[in-house]
Amino acid sequence: MPEVPGEFSVVPRHQVIPAAALREIDRFIHVFDHVTTREAWQAAAQREAPAIAQPRRPEICFFSAWDFHLPPDGGCQLIEFNDNGSGFLFAAIINDLYYQAARHRDARSIAAPVDFLTFTHNIGNMVEQEAKAFFGVCPSGLFLILDDADSLRSGWFRRELGLLCELFRRKGWQAELGCPAETSWNGQHLLFHGQPVAFIVNRSTDFFWQSEDFSAVRRAYNSDSVYIAPDPFTYATRSDKRLLEWLSLPHWDAELGIQLEERQVLSAHTPETHVVRAENLDMLAQRKHDFVFKPLHGFAGRGLLDTASVGRARLRHLVKHREGYVAQKRVPKPAMEVEGQRLWADLRVWAWRGKIFNVSGRASRRPDRLDLTPPGGWLPTCVSG
């Protein structure tokens, strides 16, 4: 992990998630998985997706993450879903070390996290199962961890990608880190520096691979010769923020095949969300203090609009210029005091094939967006025993 707090800060406190809350989240994730893999949902989601996202794909990302706010008065509310949720290895290290350090005080009241050695073993098994499900056997080609050049050079999680690469090599696989521009297509194989690639862990935030740097990856993807997750299909059908509207509101349930009992779970845990459109401008402008305005394809809090700048004129501009945004009802977060400063905490839950395997949190210096500069940062997260 980075040694410089400015690059990756960890809060010297912890949060405890009630086991009952985690059971509710587990139930929600099961419903989310059933709904978003249904043919009716996927067909509707693909209508506005680009051509690259149209072919249906079997890959299931092994580090999908659900981000929740836990209001002080109880409950849990999904803020967004990330098919490439950063921090799963760092979170496992943080939770393990914190538990060991706090064992003399808290061990009886909190559940022990999986120790990091076991955690990495489990991750290796997940990847191996994914590879065998796609190819029938574990492939002999290169396992490539792919990210944008700037992120590999200076991103917060470049060290985590290095840890993942080391994990793959300990499994006996050839593994490398690289960016899309370093790949090529020879008509049969995707190559990375001349080596055939079989399996790609995709960390890029170019979600629909629009850059020319992705030209070789796009050809390999369309040939079905390489496992790539997450990919444009999973982004369009699971991660795109416009889908939060369908999750939160019942207006499209008949078309999407959402059942009554599923609707009850979805609405209970997804805050009211609207895609910004010409027909709802007036309502959103009148209720602007109720909502957070997010770009459809933003990440890490980038592109959030300050409420003071939101009005009818600004919203009309967004619609006219097709700058996709959603308005999501504000959900308060619990606060804590650290080094004399108030911080607001959230929860990130990682699950694979319906099974939660890791939890973490982040403590922000601002209640309305992520600011993880010290004393804010990633937060050791425990589950009550």
N, C-alpha and C positions, 0 to 999 in steps of 0.2 A: 504494500500500500504506500501511497505517497507520504513522505515524511514532513512535507511542508503544509501546515494547516490551511494556508491560502489556496492550495491546490485541492485538498480534500479534507474537510474538517469533520471531526467527530465530537459530539456534545458529551461532556462529562456527567451526564445524567442518564436516566432510562425512563421508558414508559412501559406500563404493564397493560396488556390487552386482556380483558376478561375472557375466559374460555367460552362463555356463552356467546359473546360477540363473534368470536372466531367461528363458532358453529353456525351462526347466522350467515356469515360471509361464505362459509363452505357451501351452504345451501344455495346461496345466491349464485356462486360460481357454477354449480351444477346446472341451474336453470339457464344461466348465461350460455354455457356450452351447448345445451340442448337447443336453445332458440337460435343461436347464431350459426349452427351447423345444419339447420333445417333448409331444405331446398327452396321453400317459399321466401325465407329471409334472404338467402344468398342471391336469388334471382332479382329480388327488389333492390338489394344493395349494389348489384353490378350494373344497374341501369344507368347510373351516373358515373361509373368508373371508367377509366381509360382502357384501351384495347389490351394493354399488358396484363390487366387484372381480370380479364374475362375467362381464361381457361381455369377450370377448377383444379385445385391442387390437394394432394394428400398430406403434405408436411404439417406437423404440429410443433410449434416452437417450444423448446424445453425451458425457456425463461420468460414466459408470458407473465405480466404483472398487472394487478388491479390496484389502483390507488383510491383510498378511502379517506373521508373525514369522519371523525367520531365526535359528534356534537357533545358538549358538556352535559346536556340533559338526557343523553342516551341515544342508542341507535348507531347505525353505520350507513354512510351514503357514498356510493361510487362517484368519483370525480372524473376518472377516465380509465381506459384500458390501454395498456401498452404491450404490443406483441414483441417488443424488444426492450424489456424492462431492465435498465442498468442497475448494477449494484448488488446482484445476487451473491457473488463470491465475497465482496467486501462486507456485505451484511452478515454473512455466515461467520466471517472472522471476528467482526465487532461483537456479535451476540455471544460467541463462544468465549472470547477473552473477557467480556464483561461478566458473564456468568461465573467464570472461574474466580475473578477478582471479588465478586460480591457473595460468593458461596457461604461465607461465615454469617452473613446477615439475612439473605433473602432466599436461600435454597429451598426452604420449606414452603414458601408461598408462591414460588414461580416454577414452571416446568423447565427442565433442563433442555436447552437447544441441542440439536445434533452437533457433535464435535466436528471441527473443520475437516479432519482427515476422513471421517465417515461421509461428511457432506460431499467432498470432492469425489469420493468413490461412487456415491449415488448419482452425481451429475454425469460421470463417465458412463454409468449403466444406462441412464436416460438417453444419452447421445447414441450409444450402441444400439439400443432398441429402436430409435428413430431410423438409424441407418439401415438396420435389417428389415424394418417394415417397408422401407422405400425400395431397397435393392434386392431383398431376399437373403442377402449375406452382408457381412460387414465389408465395405469396399476397400480395395487396396490403394486407391488414389489419394490425393492430398486432401486433408481437412483444412480448409482455408477460413480464417476469421477475418471478415471483411469489414472495413470501416472507411469513412471519408478521410482523405489525407490530413486535413487539419486536426481531426480528432485523434488520429494515430500519432501526430506530432505533439499535441499539447492538450488533448482532452482529459477531463477528470478521470475517465475510466480506461485510459490506455494501459495502466498497470494491471487492471483487472483482465483485460484482453490477453496480456502476457501470461497471467496466471492460468487462464483457460488454455492457452496454447501449450504451456508446460504440462497441464493435466492431460491433454490429448497425447502428448509425446510419452508420458508415463504409461499410457494405455498401449503403447507400441505403434501408434499411428504417426504418419508423417503429418506435420502441422506447421502452418506459417501464418503470420499476420500480413495483411496487405490491403491496398486500396483498389477500387474498381479499374482505375487506369492502368494498373499493372497486369491485368488479365488480357488474354487474346483468345480467339476462336479459330480453330484450324479446319472447320467444316465437320468435325466429328467430336472433338473434345475441347472443353474449356481448359486453358493453360494458364498457369501462374509461373512466370519465369521459366517457361518450357516444361513444367511439370503438369501432368493431367490432374485436374481437380475433380473430386467426387462429391464432397460435402462442404457446404458453405454455411457458416454462422454469420448472418447478416446483421451488422450493427449500424448500417448507414441510415441517415435520416432523409435521404432522397427516396421517399417511400414508394413512388411509382417509377423509379429508375429513369428519370427524364433526361439526365445528363448524358452527353455523348460518351463519357467515361464508362457508362454501363452497357455500351453496345455489345461487347463480347458476352457479358453476363446475360443480357436479354436473349441472345441467340441460344445460349446453352439452356436457359430456362424454357424457351419455346420448344427445344428438342427433347425435353424430359430426361436429359442425360445426367443432370446434376441435382442433388438435393439442396434446396435453398430455403432457409427459414430464418426470420419471417420473410414473406414475399408479398408482391402487390395484391395477390388474391386474398391472403389473410388480412392485410391492411384494409382493403376495401370492404370486407365482410365482417370485421371484428373491431378494428382499431380506429377507423375514421370517426371523428367526433360527431359527424352528422347522425350517426347511429344512436347516440345518446338520446336523441329526440324520440326514436322508436322505443327505446328501453324505458323511458320515463312516462310516456303518454300512451293511452290506449286507442287512439284514433285509427291506427292502422292494423290492429290486432287480427281482424278477419283476414286481411290480405296476407299477413305475415304468418298466420297459423299459430298465434300465441294463445294458449289456453287460459281459462279464468284463473286457475291456481298459479300458473306462471306469471300472469299479470299482477297478481297480488304480491308476489315476491319482488318482481321487477320494480313496481311503483313504490314499494316500501323502502327500497334501497337505492333508487336512482332519482336525484333531484330533478325537478321540472326543467326541461331543456328545450330550446327552440332554435332551429336554423333560422338565421336572419334572412327574411324575405320581404318583398315589397308589401305583402298583405298584413304583416305583423309589425311593421315599423312603428305605427302609432302606439300600439300596446306596449312594445318594448321601451320606447322613449318615455312613456308615462311611468313605467315600473322600473326604470333603469337602476334604481338603488337596490332592487331585489336581486339583480343578476350580475354575474361576471361574464364579460364578453371575451371569447377566446377565438383565435384563428383555427379553422378546420384542420389545417395541417401543421400547426405549430407544435413545439415540444419544449420541455424544461421551462415553461412559463413565458416563452418568447412570444411577443405579439399581443399580449393582454392589453386591453384598452382601459385607461383610467376612467372611472365612472363620470368624472367631471367633464371629460371630453366627449361623452356619448350624448347625442341628441338626434332629432329627426334628420337634420342635414348630414351629420356624420354617417348615420345608418343608411340614408339614401345613397351616399357616395359609395359605401361598401357594396351595396346591391348593384348599383349602376356599373361599377367597375369589376364586378364579380370577384370581390375579395371575400371569400367564404368565411363566415363567422357563425359561432353559436353563442346563444345567451343561456347560461346555466345559473339556476337559482343558487344564491349564496348559501353555503353551509358552514357554520362556525366550527372552529377547531379548538381543542383544549389548549390552555396556555400553561407555561411553567416559567419559573424564574431561574436564570443561569447567569452568574457573574454580574448580578445587578441589572440584567436586561431581560425583558419579557420575550419569550419565544413561543411560537405556535406550532403544534405537532400534527403530523399526519401519519398514515399507515400505508405501507406497500405490502401486498401479499402476492407471492409467486406460487403458481400452481401449474401442474403438467398432467394432462389426461385426467382431470378431475380431482387431483390430489394436491393439497397444499403442502409445500415442502420448505417454505421459508417465509419469514416476516421481517419487516424492518420499518423504520420511520425516519422522517426528516423534521428537524425543528428549524423553522424559518424566523428571521428577524422581523418579517412583516406578516400580518394576518391574511393579506389578500393575494399574495404571490410568493414564490420561492426566493428567498435570499439566504443562502447557506454560508455566508461569510461568518467567521467566528464572532461571537460565541455560538452562532447557529451552525448547523451541519447535520450529518447523518446521526441517527439517534439509536442507541442500543434498545432493542425491543424484546420484551419478555411476554410470555403468556401465563396467566395465573394458573396455578397447579390445581 
